[in-house]
Amino acid sequence: MKKIIGLLLACFLAVPTVSFAHTHVQTTVPENGATVTAPLKEIKLTFETHIEKISTVTVTKDGQKISLASQKVEGHDLIASLDQPLINGSYTVDWEIVGEDGHVMKDSIAFKVDVKDEAKEENTQAAGKDSEKKQDATQSEQHQKSAAANDEKTENNDSSSFFVIMIIAIVVVVGALLLIFRKKKS
């Protein structure tokens, strides 16, 4: 009987390491919340671990799907190539990936495209350099906020997974104890 209890405890100690293996997005190009001012023909999502080839990405503008030239998985990256550069407006990128642990993860980012006409850009090149510096600072801030939000999501996922595992462990231990007491009574 002691061997059975020891085996059950060993199994439960091994379970939490598997449940924390979910992969999360590390970086995105463009970043979540960014305003893109140059023609954009590719969207790249980089994850913490390798992702499976069946992972997918969709790009929408005002609820309408945008046609993709291709999408591919390369190790940790999910890359969507566009038929043509995106026009000005607000976009959402939804992805559904399968991590190397087999778990499906879904999420999305949003960004805006605001590409100026070439004639206007020539007249405002000097001002553009200052705005690029401001944009770089803004993108850096947005990246930090995005990283903090992703860390918070990871902590929430880890906490809920741990809670579920602990409940299962308690139920199994109580069940094992009940079994032991029944056998002793008979």
C-alpha positions as CSV (number, residue, x, y, z in Angstrom):
1,M,0.0,0.0,0.0
2,K,2.9,2.4,0.8
3,K,4.3,1.7,-2.6
4,I,1.0,2.8,-4.3
5,I,0.9,6.0,-2.3
6,G,4.5,6.7,-3.1
7,L,3.8,6.1,-6.8
8,L,0.8,8.4,-6.8
9,L,2.8,11.2,-5.1
10,A,5.6,10.8,-7.6
11,C,3.1,11.1,-10.5
12,F,1.7,14.3,-9.0
13,L,5.1,15.8,-8.5
14,A,5.8,15.2,-12.2
15,V,2.6,16.7,-13.5
16,P,3.2,20.4,-12.8
17,T,6.4,20.5,-14.9
18,V,4.4,19.4,-17.9
19,S,1.5,21.9,-17.4
20,F,3.8,24.9,-17.3
21,A,5.3,24.2,-20.7
22,H,2.8,26.3,-22.6
23,T,4.3,28.7,-25.2
24,H,3.5,32.4,-25.3
25,V,4.3,35.1,-27.7
26,Q,7.6,36.8,-27.1
27,T,7.7,39.5,-29.8
28,T,5.6,40.7,-32.7
29,V,6.4,42.8,-35.8
30,P,4.6,45.1,-35.8
31,E,4.2,45.5,-32.0
32,N,0.8,45.4,-30.3
33,G,-0.6,48.9,-30.4
34,A,2.0,50.3,-32.7
35,T,1.4,52.7,-35.6
36,V,3.3,51.6,-38.7
37,T,4.5,54.4,-41.0
38,A,6.4,52.4,-43.6
39,P,4.9,50.0,-46.1
40,L,4.2,46.6,-44.4
41,K,4.4,43.4,-46.4
42,E,5.2,40.9,-43.6
43,I,3.9,40.2,-40.1
44,K,6.1,38.1,-37.7
45,L,5.2,36.5,-34.4
46,T,7.9,35.0,-32.3
47,F,7.1,32.5,-29.6
48,E,9.0,31.2,-26.5
49,T,9.3,27.7,-27.9
50,H,9.0,25.9,-31.2
51,I,5.5,25.8,-32.6
52,E,3.9,23.2,-34.9
53,K,3.5,23.7,-38.6
54,I,-0.4,23.6,-38.3
55,S,-0.3,27.0,-36.5
56,T,-2.3,29.7,-38.3
57,V,-2.6,33.5,-38.5
58,T,-5.4,35.8,-39.9
59,V,-5.2,39.5,-40.5
60,T,-8.4,41.6,-40.6
61,K,-9.3,45.2,-41.2
62,D,-12.7,46.4,-40.1
63,G,-13.8,42.8,-39.7
64,Q,-12.8,41.8,-43.2
65,K,-10.1,39.2,-43.8
66,I,-7.0,40.4,-45.6
67,S,-5.6,38.1,-48.3
68,L,-2.2,36.6,-47.4
69,A,0.4,35.6,-50.0
70,S,1.6,32.9,-47.6
71,Q,2.1,31.9,-44.0
72,K,4.8,29.7,-42.6
73,V,6.2,28.4,-39.4
74,E,10.0,28.5,-38.9
75,G,11.0,27.2,-35.5
76,H,9.7,29.8,-33.0
77,D,8.3,32.1,-35.7
78,L,4.9,32.4,-37.4
79,I,5.3,34.6,-40.5
80,A,2.5,36.0,-42.6
81,S,3.4,37.5,-46.0
82,L,1.0,39.9,-47.6
83,D,0.0,40.1,-51.3
84,Q,0.6,43.9,-51.2
85,P,1.5,46.5,-48.5
86,L,-1.4,47.2,-46.1
87,I,-3.3,50.4,-46.7
88,N,-3.9,53.0,-43.9
89,G,-6.3,51.8,-41.2
90,S,-6.6,49.7,-38.1
91,Y,-5.7,46.0,-38.2
92,T,-6.1,42.9,-36.0
93,V,-3.8,39.9,-36.2
94,D,-5.4,36.7,-34.7
95,W,-3.3,33.6,-34.3
96,E,-3.8,30.1,-33.2
97,I,-0.7,28.1,-32.5
98,V,0.0,24.6,-31.3
99,G,3.0,24.5,-29.1
100,E,5.5,21.7,-29.0
101,D,3.7,20.5,-25.9
102,G,0.5,20.0,-28.0
103,H,-1.5,22.7,-26.3
104,V,-3.4,25.2,-28.5
105,M,-2.9,28.9,-27.7
106,K,-4.9,31.8,-29.2
107,D,-4.4,35.5,-28.9
108,S,-4.3,38.6,-31.0
109,I,-2.6,42.0,-31.5
110,A,-3.8,45.2,-33.0
111,F,-1.9,47.9,-34.8
112,K,-2.5,50.8,-37.2
113,V,-1.0,51.6,-40.6
114,D,-0.4,55.3,-41.4
115,V,1.8,55.6,-44.4
116,K,2.2,59.1,-45.8
117,D,2.3,59.9,-49.5
118,E,5.8,60.3,-51.0
119,A,5.2,63.9,-51.9
120,K,4.2,64.8,-48.4
121,E,7.2,62.9,-47.0
122,E,9.6,64.9,-49.1
123,N,8.3,68.1,-47.6
124,T,8.4,66.8,-44.1
125,Q,11.6,64.9,-44.0
126,A,13.1,67.1,-41.3
127,A,10.0,66.8,-39.1
128,G,10.0,63.1,-39.9
129,K,13.3,62.5,-38.3
130,D,12.0,64.0,-35.0
131,S,8.8,62.0,-35.2
132,E,10.9,58.9,-35.9
133,K,12.7,59.5,-32.6
134,K,9.4,60.0,-30.8
135,Q,7.9,57.0,-32.5
136,D,10.9,54.8,-31.5
137,A,10.5,56.0,-27.9
138,T,6.7,55.3,-28.1
139,Q,7.3,51.9,-29.6
140,S,9.8,51.1,-26.9
141,E,7.2,52.1,-24.3
142,Q,4.6,50.0,-26.0
143,H,6.9,47.0,-26.2
144,Q,7.6,47.3,-22.5
145,K,3.8,47.5,-21.8
146,S,3.2,44.5,-24.1
147,A,5.9,42.5,-22.4
148,A,4.4,43.4,-19.0
149,A,1.0,42.3,-20.2
150,N,2.3,39.0,-21.5
151,D,4.1,38.4,-18.2
152,E,0.9,39.0,-16.4
153,K,-1.0,36.6,-18.7
154,T,1.7,34.0,-18.1
155,E,1.5,34.4,-14.3
156,N,-2.3,34.2,-14.5
157,N,-2.1,31.0,-16.7
158,D,0.5,29.5,-14.3
159,S,-1.6,30.3,-11.2
160,S,-4.7,28.8,-12.6
161,S,-2.9,25.7,-13.9
162,F,-1.3,25.2,-10.5
163,F,-4.6,25.6,-8.7
164,V,-6.3,23.0,-10.9
165,I,-3.4,20.6,-10.4
166,M,-3.5,21.1,-6.6
167,I,-7.2,20.3,-6.6
168,I,-6.6,17.1,-8.6
169,A,-3.8,16.1,-6.2
170,I,-6.0,16.6,-3.2
171,V,-8.8,14.6,-4.7
172,V,-6.4,11.7,-5.5
173,V,-4.8,11.7,-2.1
174,V,-8.2,11.7,-0.3
175,G,-9.3,8.9,-2.6
176,A,-6.1,6.9,-1.8
177,L,-6.7,7.5,2.0
178,L,-10.3,6.3,1.7
179,L,-9.1,3.2,-0.1
180,I,-6.5,2.5,2.6
181,F,-9.1,2.9,5.4
182,R,-11.6,0.6,3.7
183,K,-9.0,-2.1,3.3
184,K,-8.0,-1.8,7.0
185,K,-11.7,-2.1,8.1
186,S,-12.2,-5.4,6.2
